[in-house]
Amino acid sequence: MLPRGRSSDPQNQERFEKGLLRARQFADQPRGWLVLKGPSGCGKTHLAAAIANHRIREGHQAFFQVVPDLLDHLRATFSPHSDVTYDELFETVKTARLLVLDDLGSQSSTSWAEEKLFQILNHRFNAELPTVVTVNNLARLDERLAARLQDPAIAEELELEVVQAPLFQEIGGLSMEFISEKTFENFDARGMNADEKGRDSLNAALRAARLFAESPEHWLVFLGVHGCGKTHLAAAITNYQVRAGRPVFFAVVPDLLDHLRSTFGPESRTTYDRVFEAVKTSPLLVLDDLGTESSTPWAQEKLYQILNYRYNSRLPTVITVAGFLERIEGRLSSRLMDPRLSNVIPIFAPDYRSQSIPPEEDRPQSTRRPRRGGR
């Protein structure tokens, strides 16, 4: 094994070198839990197997299992032709002097599988039995499992490699060329045939967008009719962040949902989990045109999972909504309207391409008084 790993990034090389040193120490004296994290191919399994091999060469017991295979073996014990009983195998895994669980998180996420894994890890947690676990991303695990693996009283996390996200990712066809043309300087706060209320709202939205771009915090939600300037401001925030060297994921909501559906196709070049995780955990996410998607139970559930994760994690998010928040599904709108997290900015100006002011009933409404200038 290369002592500094395969990555060309000096920081990742240092991470791997530290991980290799710690793995050798653990192999000599296994105490507590060692959690090896990182993307596929970074060397997690090699280090975990090396620890097990070292213990066996020293005359000690080590039990190495790839998690999906372990669950398959447990299921197979229910067969009348099985050479080992379920209780025998389960007890062996639970009580092994050293257990290595490889590729945790790659198993099928069924209630039965999550329960078996929790029983194994919870027993070893309470008994303080030496355990090595390799995992790509702790955020994808069942909360109970993640809590055990992140408990500093017993577990030590070692990240062997960090994959830097591209500065700009998009779903919806808005290229970086388009984004780069949208700036705060060329945003027309006068609107097209906007009345005084409309112009005031455009100026308030511009101020809020500038402040958010300078220091992204919490959520910024723009309400308004199509063409009132919401997307321009969202793109200007994106442009500002990318120029500052900070990553942004810009997704047009209907296109995002179509893209997620397409990942289930046999010809898809990427997995659903990879796309969903990238959107959900992006340092800054821009969701454009929320409310224009097909309102199916599946679509609402995916949007809820994304927004609820970011809501609980307090991740900076910009959302543009076409029209009223009242038209948004209840679980989503309650998060968008939470004043502890979300700054809702209604824009009362008409479409820049139109020649008339929209009637009052077609203008965006807010359930609370907007904070001018944002947080």
N, C-alpha and C positions, 0 to 999 in steps of 0.2 A: 504493500500500500504506500502511495505517495505521502510523505510526512506532512505535507501542507494541502493535501487534497487535489482535486482536479480543476477547481475554479481559478480563473485568471485574475480575479479581484483580490488585491492584497488583504482587504479586511476579511473576506471569506477564508483566505488562506490562514490568517491568524486564528479565526474561529475554529477551523478544522484542527490546527496544531494544538490548540487548547483542549479540544475534544479528545484528540488522540492521547494526550498526556493523562487526562482525567480517566479515560477508559482503561489505560494501563494500571493506574492506581486502584481503580475499582476492581479490576481483575485480580489484583494481589490481595485486596482486602474488601470483599463485597459487603457494604453496609448501606442501608437505606435503599432508595430507588434512584436509578439513573435514567432520565428521559432524554432520548436523542431525537432532535427535531431537524427538519429540513426537507427540501424538495427531493423527488425521486432522483437517484443517481448520485447523491452527494456523499455517500459512504456510510450511512446509518447502519444498514444491515451488516456491512463488513465489520464495523467496530463491534456490533452486538455479538456477531458470530465469533469474533476473535476473543471476546471476553469469555464466552461459553467454552471455546476450545482450550483456553488457558486454564480454566478451572478443572476441566476434565483431565488435562495433562498432569495437573498437580494432584490428581487422585480424588477430586471432589465431584459431587453430583451437579449437573446443570441440565435444565430442561428447556429446549429451544422449540418454539412453535410460531409459525406464521398464523396470524389471528383468523383469517377466513378458513384456513385448513383445520385449525383447532375446533372451530364451531362445526365444521362438516364432520369431524371425527366424533364430536359429542353427539350429534344427531344420529350418526351411524350406529352408535352403541344401542339404540333402541331396536335395531334389527335382531331377529332371533338367531341370525347367523354370525353375530359379532363375537369376536374372541375375547373381548373385554367388556365389562359392564359399565354403564354410565357412571355409577357411583365410584368405581375404581379409578377411571380416567379423570373424573372431576376432582377427586381427592388428591391424585398425583399432581395435577396442575396447581391446585390450591396450596399444597404444602411443600412443593419442591424447594430444596435448600437454596437454589438459584433458579429463577424463572426468567426466560427471555421471551417477550412477546413482540414479534416483528410485524410491522405494518398495521398497527392499530388504527382504525378509522377506515380501512379499505373493505371491511366486511359489509354485508347487506344489513341495513339498519332496521331490523325487526325488533319488536318488543322482547321476544325471547332471547335474541342475541345480546341486546343491551343488558338484559337482566342477568344472563350467565356471566358476561364480562364484569359486571358490577360485583356479583357475588365473589368472583375470583379475586379481583383487585381489592375489594373491601376486606376480605379475610386477610390478605397479605398486608394490607395497610394496618389493620388492628394488631396483627402478629409481628409487624415490623420485619417481614421477610425480604431479603435482598431480591430486587426485581429490576430488570432492564426492559425498557419499552422504547420502540421506535415509532414515530408518528410524523406525518407530514404537517398537520395543522391541528393544534389543540382546539381551535375554535369550532371545528366541525364535529367534535365529539359530543356525546351525551353529557349534560351538565354535571351529573354525578361522577362520571369517569374523569372529566376534566378537573373537577374539584380535588379529587384524590391525587392526580398527577401533578397538580400545581401547589400542593400543600408543602410549604418550605420546611415543615417539621420533619419530613421524611424524604421528599423528592428534590432532586437537583436537575434543573433543565439545562441542556446544552444545545444551543442552536449551531449546527455545523455549517449552514450556508443560508444566506438571505438573498432572495431573488428580488432585485429592484424592479418595481413596476415601471412601465413606460411612462414618460411624462404625460402623454395624452393618449387616452383610449376613448373610442366612441362606438356607439351603436345607433344607427339612424341616418348615416350618410353625410353628416356634417363634418367636412374635412377640416384639417388644421388651417388650410388656406381660407376657408369660410370664417372660422373662428378668429383668425388673425385680423380680419377686416372689421371685426366688431370691437370697438373701443368705447371707453367712456367719453372720449373727446368728440367722437362723431355721432354720439347719441343725441337726437333732437328732442329736447325736453319741451319744445313748444307744441309738439303733436301736429296732427292734421285736422284742422277745423275743431280743435279742442277748446272747450270753454275754460273759464278760470279754474273751476274745480278739477278739470282734466289736467291742465297744465301744472297745477299745484301737486297733483298726485304723481305726475311724471318726474317732477323735481325731487319729491320725497323718495321715489323709487331709485332715482339716480344716486342720491346721497347714501341711501341704505346699501346699494350695491357697491359703491366705492369703499365704504367702511368695512363691509364684509370682505371684499377682495384684499384689503390691506391686512386684515386679521380675521381669517375665517373661524367662526365660532358658532356653535349651535346650528339652527336652521333659518333659512331665508326663503319665504314663500311669496311669490308674485301672483296676484289674481288679475284677470282682465280678459277682454275679448281677443279673438285672434287678430294679430297684427298691431297690437297696442304698444309693443316694445319689450315684452317680457323676455322673449328669446334673445334679443339683442343684449339686454343686461346680463342674462345668464352666460351668454357667450363672452361678453366683456370681462366678467369675473374669471371665466376659464382662461381667457387670453392673458390676463394679468398674472394668474397663478403659474401658468406654464412658463411665461417669460421669467418668473422669479425662481424657476427650477423646481416647482412643487407639482406632483402628479395630480391629474384630474381625470375622472371618468365621466363623459358626457353621453347621456342616453336619452333618446326620444322614446317615451314610454310604450306606445304601440309597437314600435320596431324592436324594442328590448324584449317584449313578450313574445313576438314572432321568432326572435333569435333564440330565446330559451326553448321554445317548442321545437325548433329545427335541430337542436342538439340531440334530440332523441332519434333522429333519422340515421339510417345505417351509413350514409355517406358523409355525416358530419365529421369535420376534422378536429373538433374540440368537444370536450365533455360538458354536460350540463353543470356539474359541480364546479368546474373551473370557471365558467362564465359567471355563474351565480355568486361564487365566492368573491370574484374580482369586483363585481358591482357592489355587493353587500359590504365589503370591507375597505373600499377605496378611501384614501385619506380625505378626498373631497369628491362628492358625487353630485352631479347635476342631472335632475330628472325633468325633462322638458315635455310639456303637453300632457300632464297628468289629467285624467278625466276624459280623454279622447279615445282610450282603448276600449275594446269590446268587453263588456262587463259580464264575464263568465266567472263562475266560482273558482276555477283554476287561476285565472288572471288575478282576481282579487286576493287569493291566498298568496300568490307569489309576491305581489306588491306589498302585502301586509308583512310577509317574512322579511323582505328587504328593509322596509321602513321601521318595523319593530326592532330589528337588530340595531339599526343606526340610532333609533330613539333611545334604546337602553344603553348603548355604547357612547352616546353623545357625540356622534361623528358629524362633522360639518357637512351640510347638505343644502343645495339650492333646488327649489322646486317651482316650476311654473304650472299654473292651473288655468285651464281654459274656462273661464266663467266663475261659477259659484262653488264655494266649498260645500254647500249643502247638497250638491250633486255627487260628491265623493262618498264612497262607502263609509259607513259609520266608524269602523275601527281605524280607518286611515285618517278621516277628517278630525277625529278626536286628538290624534297625535299632531297633526298639522296645526291645530288651534291651541295647543298647550302653551300658555304664555311663559312658562318657565324655560321653554326650549325654542319656541318658534316665533319669529318676527314676521307677521302677516302684513304684506303691503298691497293694498288694492290699487289698481290703476284704472281711473275713470275715463281715460281718453279713448276715442274711437280708433278703429283700424286706420293706420297711416295711409292705407291705399283707398280708404273710403272718402266720400265727399260730404258725409253728414254725421252728426252726432247721434250715437245710438240712444234709443229711448231709455228712460230710467230703469225699466224692468229688466233690460238686457245688460245693465252694467254690473260689475262685480260687487258683491257685498262682503262685509266683514262682520264677524260676530263680536268683535271687540275693537276698540279704538286703536288704530295702528300707531306704532312708535316711530316717529319720524327720525330718519338718520340711522335706524338699526341699532344693534348692540355695540 
